[in-house]
Amino acid sequence: MDVLSRAVMCFCLMGWMTLGWSNAAQYTSINMKSNIDKLKVHYKISKDQLFNGKPVFPKDTFEDSERRVWMSVVLDVYRSIFSQMLNQTVDQEVRERLDQVKGKVQETQKHYFLKRIPELRTHLQNLWAIETSNTTVQGKALSEFITIYEKASKLALKIHLKKDNRRKRRQAQRLKSHIM
């Protein structure tokens, strides 16, 4: 293979890779976008309702470890919304589109997010329901405090060390790139 052929092949390969990587940010398939667009037409709401300044899901400001839990719950809420929509419609085409979208949400949640979200939700609801003014609860909480505090401190240290290690790696990479 001559130099010109190699150069052309290399150029084509770089172009293909660039296009592939630029499209990698697009996780939503054309089919999914089409289904959502058609469902938005079917479930049309007024612009005043749509742009009232109150999103259904507020913007998350969490770190990655928190974002995983947050996104799992958001996807769970979407599954619930799509289930309600399925229960309320008789239109077969709408049902098929909702089934496809709900299936993709379930697949994403199953493969990439917490599988134990229902159990986590139950535990969180139980925590939020604790009667903090109850003297028996207060006494039991005091008895359990040292154990819980130790676990929390250990987790906090682990998270801090992870962040510190990431920071050190970034600094080392920057130093290495400046040296070369």
C-alpha positions in Angstrom: 0.0 0.0 0.0 1.5 3.3 -1.0 1.8 6.4 1.1 -1.1 8.2 -0.5 -3.5 5.2 0.0 -2.4 5.1 3.7 -3.0 8.8 4.1 -6.5 8.6 2.6 -7.4 5.6 4.7 -6.1 7.3 7.8 -8.0 10.5 7.0 -11.2 8.4 6.4 -10.7 6.5 9.6 -10.2 9.8 11.6 -13.3 11.2 10.0 -15.4 8.1 10.9 -14.1 8.1 14.4 -14.8 11.8 14.9 -18.3 11.4 13.6 -18.8 8.4 15.8 -17.6 10.2 18.9 -19.6 13.3 18.1 -22.8 11.2 17.8 -21.9 9.3 21.0 -23.4 12.1 23.0 -26.8 11.3 21.4 -28.1 8.5 23.6 -31.7 8.8 22.5 -32.6 6.8 19.4 -34.5 8.4 16.5 -37.3 5.9 17.2 -37.5 7.0 20.9 -37.5 10.7 19.9 -40.3 10.0 17.3 -42.3 8.2 20.0 -41.9 11.0 22.4 -42.8 13.7 19.8 -46.0 11.8 18.9 -46.9 11.3 22.5 -46.4 15.0 23.2 -48.9 15.7 20.4 -51.4 13.3 21.9 -50.9 14.6 25.5 -50.7 18.3 24.4 -50.8 20.9 27.2 -50.9 24.7 26.8 -47.7 26.7 26.6 -48.7 28.4 29.9 -48.8 25.0 31.6 -45.6 23.8 29.9 -43.5 26.9 30.7 -44.8 27.9 34.1 -41.4 27.9 35.7 -42.0 24.8 37.7 -40.4 21.7 36.1 -41.7 18.3 37.2 -38.1 17.3 38.0 -36.0 20.1 39.5 -32.5 20.5 38.2 -30.1 18.2 40.1 -27.1 19.7 41.7 -25.7 16.5 43.1 -22.3 14.8 42.8 -22.0 11.6 40.8 -22.5 9.3 43.8 -25.7 11.1 44.7 -26.8 11.6 41.1 -27.0 7.8 40.6 -29.6 7.5 43.3 -31.3 10.6 42.1 -31.5 9.4 38.5 -32.7 6.0 39.6 -35.6 7.6 41.5 -36.4 9.9 38.5 -36.5 6.9 36.2 -38.8 5.1 38.7 -41.1 8.1 38.7 -41.2 8.1 34.9 -42.1 4.4 34.9 -44.9 5.3 37.2 -46.1 8.2 35.0 -46.0 6.0 31.9 -47.9 3.2 33.7 -50.6 5.7 34.7 -50.8 7.0 31.1 -51.1 3.4 29.9 -53.9 2.7 32.3 -55.8 5.9 31.2 -55.6 5.4 27.4 -57.5 3.1 25.0 -55.8 4.3 21.9 -53.7 1.3 20.7 -51.0 3.4 18.9 -50.5 5.5 22.0 -50.3 2.3 24.1 -47.6 0.9 21.9 -45.6 4.0 22.0 -45.9 4.2 25.8 -44.9 0.6 26.1 -41.8 1.1 24.0 -40.7 4.2 25.9 -41.5 2.6 29.3 -39.5 -0.5 28.2 -36.5 1.6 27.3 -36.7 3.4 30.7 -36.9 0.0 32.5 -34.0 -1.3 30.5 -31.8 1.7 31.3 -32.7 1.6 34.9 -32.1 -2.2 35.1 -28.6 -2.0 33.5 -27.2 1.2 34.7 -28.9 2.3 37.9 -29.8 0.9 41.3 -31.7 -2.4 41.1 -32.9 -2.1 44.7 -34.7 1.3 44.3 -38.0 0.0 45.7 -36.3 -1.2 48.8 -34.3 2.0 49.1 -37.5 4.1 48.7 -39.2 2.1 51.5 -36.3 2.7 53.8 -36.2 6.4 53.0 -39.9 6.7 53.6 -39.5 4.9 56.9 -36.7 7.3 57.9 -38.8 10.3 57.0 -41.7 8.9 59.0 -39.7 8.6 62.3 -41.4 10.5 65.1 -38.6 12.6 66.2 -40.6 14.1 69.1 -41.3 10.7 70.6 -39.2 10.2 73.8 -38.8 6.4 73.2 -37.5 7.1 69.7 -35.2 9.7 71.1 -33.7 7.2 73.7 -33.3 4.5 71.1 -31.7 6.9 68.7 -29.2 7.9 71.3 -28.3 4.2 71.9 -27.7 3.7 68.2 -25.9 7.0 67.6 -22.3 5.9 68.0 -22.7 3.0 65.6 -24.4 5.1 63.0 -22.0 8.0 63.4 -19.0 5.7 63.0 -20.5 4.3 59.7 -21.2 7.9 58.5 -17.7 9.0 59.3 -16.2 6.0 57.6 -18.2 6.7 54.5 -17.4 10.4 54.5 -13.7 9.6 54.8 -13.9 7.1 51.9 -15.7 9.7 49.7 -13.1 12.3 50.7 -10.2 10.0 49.9 -11.7 9.2 46.5 -12.1 12.9 45.7 -8.5 13.5 46.9 -7.1 10.7 44.8 -9.0 12.0 41.7 -7.5 15.5 42.4 -4.0 14.0 42.7 -4.4 12.1 39.5 -5.6 15.2 37.6 -2.6 17.2 39.0 -0.2 14.4 38.0 -1.6 14.3 34.5 -1.4 18.1 34.2 2.2 18.0 35.5 3.0 15.2 33.1 1.5 17.1 30.1 3.5 20.2 31.0 6.8 18.3 31.3 6.3 16.6 27.9 
